[in-house]
Amino acid sequence: LMLKKGSDYAFTHDKVREASYSLIGKHEEKSFHCNLGIIMCSFAGTQNEKDRQYLIAPIIDQINYGVPSLVECPERRVDVAELNVTAGLRAISRSDFAKAYHYFNKAQLLLPDEKWKTHYDLSLA
């Protein structure tokens, strides 16, 4: 039901995607993607460093789909911001600057208002 296209996955047909999402429900869609990313993140922790680097983009893309509305805990928001910075650095290494900008921008949005005082290194990154 899914095809691999480069480093991304896509449904084989729009109707397959529609049927899949109809099982989830519109109001649960963002939560589903965010939770899927968190599960993928815990799986990535069991992989070696090289494999984790390849998994970071699909993981953070799933989490970002429901963020920031679904991540209310300040510590969790900082964790997701750190993942976005990691994904941004990985995107730069692949010369995908548009994607890197997206990840870095999302990271800044997740940090608290006083980010330059409380998370200086992360804000600088």
Secondary structure, DSSP 8 states (H G I E B T S, - for coil): -EEEETTEEEESSHHHHHHHHHHH-GGGHHHHHHHHHHHHHHHHTTS-HHHHHHHHHHHHHHHHHHTTTT---HHHHHHHHHHHHHHHHHHHHTT-HHHHHHHHHHHHHHS-TTHHHHSHHHHH-
